[in-house]
Amino acid sequence: MKTKSCLMIATVLLSLSASSLGQAGTDMKDAAKDTGDATKTAAVKTGHATKKAAVKTGDATGTAAKDTGHATKVAAKDTGHGVKKATKAVGSGAKAGAQKTDDEMKK
């Protein structure tokens, strides 16, 4: 009887061990699937954020180029006005100098 009881207990313990191992395998599969799903979700979100950042960078670059072009145009216009004024001033000074030289020559 004692042997029969020990054999029965051993059988029950072995079946519980096998069941536990089977459950552990299922848990591992589930954990791997969950990790794969989370990785896929993270990759999709990262891709979306990268695309959005690229679009915003492109927009900002276009705006900066437009602003730079406008500033360059304004600066060129202002430089042209400055050169024109300076040329007039030099011309007036040269004319006055030439007149004075002519007057001195006549004396």
C-alpha positions as CSV (number, residue, x, y, z in Angstrom):
1,M,0.0,0.0,0.0
2,K,2.8,2.3,0.9
3,T,4.5,1.7,-2.5
4,K,1.2,2.3,-4.3
5,S,0.7,5.6,-2.5
6,C,4.2,6.7,-3.3
7,L,3.8,5.8,-6.9
8,M,0.5,7.7,-7.1
9,I,2.1,10.8,-5.5
10,A,5.0,10.6,-7.9
11,T,2.6,10.3,-10.9
12,V,0.6,13.4,-9.7
13,L,3.8,15.4,-9.2
14,L,5.1,14.4,-12.7
15,S,1.9,15.4,-14.3
16,L,1.9,18.8,-12.5
17,S,5.5,19.4,-13.6
18,A,4.6,18.6,-17.2
19,S,1.6,20.9,-17.0
20,S,3.7,23.7,-15.4
21,L,6.3,23.3,-18.2
22,G,3.6,23.5,-20.8
23,Q,2.2,26.6,-19.2
24,A,5.7,28.2,-19.1
25,G,6.2,27.6,-22.8
26,T,2.8,29.2,-23.5
27,D,3.7,32.2,-21.3
28,M,7.0,32.6,-23.2
29,K,5.2,32.5,-26.5
30,D,2.7,35.1,-25.3
31,A,5.5,37.3,-23.9
32,A,7.4,37.1,-27.3
33,K,4.2,38.0,-29.2
34,D,3.6,41.0,-26.8
35,T,7.2,42.2,-27.3
36,G,6.9,41.9,-31.1
37,D,3.6,43.8,-31.0
38,A,5.1,46.6,-28.9
39,T,8.2,46.8,-31.1
40,K,6.0,47.1,-34.2
41,T,3.9,49.8,-32.6
42,A,7.0,51.7,-31.5
43,A,8.5,51.5,-35.0
44,V,5.3,52.8,-36.6
45,K,5.1,55.7,-34.2
46,T,8.8,56.5,-34.7
47,G,8.3,56.4,-38.5
48,H,5.3,58.8,-38.2
49,A,7.2,61.2,-36.0
50,T,10.2,61.1,-38.3
51,K,8.0,61.9,-41.3
52,K,6.3,64.7,-39.5
53,A,9.7,66.2,-38.4
54,A,11.0,66.0,-42.0
55,V,7.9,67.8,-43.3
56,K,8.3,70.6,-40.7
57,T,12.0,70.9,-41.4
58,G,11.2,71.2,-45.1
59,D,8.7,73.9,-44.4
60,A,11.0,75.8,-42.2
61,T,13.8,75.6,-44.7
62,G,11.5,76.9,-47.4
63,T,10.5,79.8,-45.2
64,A,14.1,80.6,-44.3
65,A,15.1,80.6,-47.9
66,K,12.2,82.9,-48.8
67,D,13.1,85.3,-45.9
68,T,16.8,85.2,-46.9
69,G,15.9,86.0,-50.5
70,H,13.8,88.9,-49.4
71,A,16.4,90.3,-47.1
72,T,19.1,90.0,-49.8
73,K,16.8,91.9,-52.2
74,V,16.2,94.7,-49.7
75,A,20.0,94.8,-48.9
76,A,20.9,95.1,-52.5
77,K,18.3,97.8,-53.0
78,D,19.6,99.8,-50.0
79,T,23.2,99.3,-51.2
80,G,22.2,100.6,-54.7
81,H,20.7,103.7,-53.1
82,G,23.8,104.2,-51.0
83,V,26.1,103.9,-54.0
84,K,23.9,106.3,-55.9
85,K,24.0,108.9,-53.1
86,A,27.8,108.5,-52.7
87,T,28.3,108.9,-56.5
88,K,26.2,112.1,-56.5
89,A,28.2,113.4,-53.5
90,V,31.5,112.6,-55.2
91,G,30.3,114.1,-58.4
92,S,29.3,117.3,-56.7
93,G,32.6,117.4,-54.9
94,A,34.5,116.9,-58.1
95,K,32.5,119.5,-59.9
96,A,33.1,122.0,-57.1
97,G,36.8,121.1,-57.1
98,A,37.0,121.5,-60.8
99,Q,35.2,124.9,-60.7
100,K,37.5,126.1,-57.9
101,T,40.6,124.9,-59.9
102,D,39.2,126.8,-63.0
103,D,38.7,129.9,-61.0
104,E,42.2,129.7,-59.6
105,M,43.6,129.2,-63.0
106,K,41.8,132.3,-64.4
107,K,43.3,134.4,-61.6
